Amino acid sequence: MISNQILQNTIDGMTSIAHVELMVTDTDGRCVVTTMKNKANHEAAVVEFVNSAADSQEIQKCQFFKIFDEQQLEYILIADGAGENAHMVGKMVAFQIQNLLVAYKERYDKDNFVKNLLLDNLLLVDIYSRAKKLHLQIDLKRVVMIVETSSGKDANLLEMVKDYVGLAGSKEIVTAVDENNAIIVMELPDEQSIKDIEKNARGIVSHLTKEGLEGVRVAYGTIVDEIKEVSRSYKEAKMALDIGIIFFEEKDVIPYSELGIGRLIYQLPFPLCQMFINEIFGDKNPDDFDEETLSTINKFFENSLNVSETSRQLFIHRNTLVYRLDKLQKSTGLDLRVFEDAITFKIALMVVKYMKYMESTEF
């Protein structure tokens, strides 16, 4: 159902154009919105009109009109005046409100359909029949984006994303399945739009950041070819958002296709992770590494195990770096200068991050 504010704006506009005072009531005659300064009591007349077979009628020097939502009588419109002008204006306003009812119902139905589609709550036959009814193309390429911010639930994220999509002039569907993020189902009608996915994601981040939101992050799934596969792209985007929090804290745009080994670790059972860490570190807790050691390890990995470049960027002597690597080898049994040991250590650190995240989200 459309809001009273929309109804009020509609009749205000028509009254300012046609100079006919208007009132919309419910089927019991109670005033919903009006432009009439003198709110005459029309309850008895409305009830009598509702029970009549007529769709429009002149009563008490006013024009009465029935407004239906499909087959259901929803409102009564009253146009002040007994002349032809009041009757014509009343018919126009009734027609406009009836069209608004249809448009808002379709909008609600589309939003409801997309939510259920994302959450896999629809049978295949229902997906196709409802998509056809809502004029949604079935075999169009699409991708799902999830937008999240650290500014909290009061940031009105959904409305801001809708505003941005509206300004861009696109036909994307923007919805939400919870209060924490906004979801965009992006249509990709041509090759150019496929190439622009990351560009659009960065545009969203930039726009919301300028609007004052903090910690804006956008994750998106892979491209799907049919509407029935949209839920898969949504699940991928959701996974990308979670994995991004764990392994890619510095990134504000996270594509599912670029998660790498993080995606594999994310799907490992917790007991298996614990067993792996025990095998690598034994009784030593990786959290016991001091800041100097951790920064040395990370910089060494960033420079593809290049000792000279790492020491240069850390502003330390080459021998100092070698000493630190030797010390780490004695405590863990892993020599980071050996590729296999370096890979094992890198994965172990990622697994530790994943375990800490899982423990923090248990409750």
Secondary structure, DSSP 8 states (H G I E B T S, - for coil): ---HHHHHHHHHHHHHHH---EEEE-TTS-EEEE--SS----HHHHHHHHTSS-SEEEETTEEEEEEEETTEEEEEEEEE-SSHHHHHHHHHHHHHHHHHHHHHHHHHHHHHHHHHHHTT-S-HHHHHHHHHHTT--SS--EEEEEEE-TT-GGG-HHHHHHHHHHHHT---EEE-SSSSEEEEEEE--SHHHHHTHHHHHHHHHHHHHHTT--S-EEEE---BSSGGGHHHHHHHHHHHHHHHHHH-TT-SEEEGGG-THHHHHHTS-HHHHHHHHHHHHTT--GGGS-HHHHHHHHHHHHTTT-HHHHHHHHT--HHHHHHHHHHHHHHHS--TTSHHHHHHHHHHHHHHHHHHHHHHT--
